[in-house]
Amino acid sequence: MTDLIVEKAPRRIWLLLGEGEGGDHVWCDTPEPDTAPDREAVEYVRADVVKANEGRLHAEIVKLRTALNRISRESFNEAVRQGKAIHQRQKDQFFGQLANEADADAW
């Protein structure tokens, strides 16, 4: 019986503030009630729906953190590789200039 109630119950409901007779609050379970700027509505989500989404969102967060760590590691490794290549070029250029100067002095 409880499963049937949960299945039939709306996943979201809204409390429309001051929309009833005499300014009373009214519950609404229609999808996204019209919330014009001058109307106030508070959305409520069933606890089982929230719990199910929390699990899915946690899995997504873990996946994104793993991907971010991999990208960070790859970016760091690429930066180190480029730094070493720049250092080697500068070293080669420096020693090349020294060799050229030594050759010029020899003449």
N, C-alpha and C positions, 0 to 999 in steps of 0.2 A: 504494500500500500504506500509506504514512504517513497519508494522509487517512482511510483506513478505521480505522486504529489510533486516531487522534485522535477520530473519530466514535464509536467503541465505548468509549473510555476514559471513566471517570466524571469529571465536572466537578469534583467535590469528594471528598476522602477524609478520614478521621479516624484519628488515631493514639490508640488507647485505652491510656492509661498504666496498667501493672500489671494488665491484664485477662486476660492469657494465663496459661498454666501456669507456676507458680513465680514469678508476678509479672512475667512478660515483657510487653512492649508488643505490641499487636495492631493491625493495620490493618483498617479497616472502610470499605466504600464504600456502605453503606446510607444512605438519607437520614436525617440528624439522629439519630445513635444516642442512646439513652437516656442522658442525662448528669445523673444524680441528683447532689445536692450533694457526695456522697462519692466520685464518679467524676470522673476527669480525662480530657478528650479535647481534642486539638489538631486544629483544622481546617486542611486544606491545600487550596488551590485551584490548578487548572492554570494555568500561566503564560499560555497563549493566552486563557483566559477572563478573567484579570485584565487583560491588555492590551486586550481588546475592551471591557471595562467601563471602563477608564481613559479611552478615547477618548470613550465615551458620557458619562461623568461630566464630562470636561473641557468637552464641548459644553454640558452643563447648567449648569456653573459660569459659562461665558461668557454664556449666556442670562440667568442670574440676576443677574450683575453688571450687564449692560446694563439690565435691568428696575430694579434698585436705583438705578442712576445716574439713570435717567429719573424715578423716583419722588422721589429726593432733589432733583433739579433742579426738578420741579413743586412740591414742598413748599416749597423755598426761594423760588420765584417767588410762590407764594401767600402766604407769610409777609411778603414785601416788599410785596405788594399790600395786605395787611391793615394793615401798619404805616403805609403811606402814607395809607390811608383814615382810620386813627385819628388820625394827625397832622393831616390836613385838618379832621376834626371838631373837634379841640381848638383848632386855629387859628380856625376859624369861630366856635366858642363864645367864645373869648377876645375876638376883634374884635367879636362881637355884644354882649358885656358892656361893652366900651369904648364902643360906640355908644350903648347904653342909658344908661350913666353920663353921657355927653356930653349926651344928650337931657334927662336929669333935671337936669343942671346949668344947662341953657339956660332952664329954667322958672323 
